[in-house]
Amino acid sequence: MIDYIQNNQPAFWFSLGFLLLIIEALVFGFTSGVVLFAGVGGLVAGGMMWFGIIPHTWLAGFVTFGLGSGLAAALLWKPLLRLQNDDPPTKDNSSDIIGYRFRLADTITLTAPGTTRYSGIDWRVEIDLDTDITEIEGGSLVEVSSVDAGLFRVRPAQPAQ
């Protein structure tokens, strides 16, 4: 096995690169970055060996792997960061649940959401970030201001006139 890898180093570096990219996609969901850059470095090392740009030696492979990973990080860091920091798309607040009022069972804060049962489903309840409120006491009347999958964002409800 060792002889096979020694005699087929481009295949080793391609395999390592693709394995790291698969791990990045399946385990980290493209959030790590480090494994992504290392996977690209493995593909760069394999490609350069495949096309005869660098010799088929371990030293050349590891140096190219490191330089390829570093170059990928330098070139992709800002564009990937920009993708993560884009404002989320505007939420569609046209649901008929918007405006639904209920009483909180427990106190909720920005860091400790609660739950409520509605239509046979347990919904996570969070404070609407468009308000300046950091805590809503249990037993308070709240109103749903936006909805996501399994999530109500609420604000204190104004008493009925």
Secondary structure, 3 states (H helix, E strand, C coil): CHHHHHHCHHHHHHHHHHHHHHHHHHHHCCCCCHHHHHHHHHHHHHHHHHCCCCCCCHHHHHHHHHHHHHHHHHHHHHHHHHHHHCCCCCCCCCCCCCCCEEECCCCEECCCCEEEEECCEEEEEEECCCCCCCEECCCCEEEEEEEECCEEEEEECCCCC
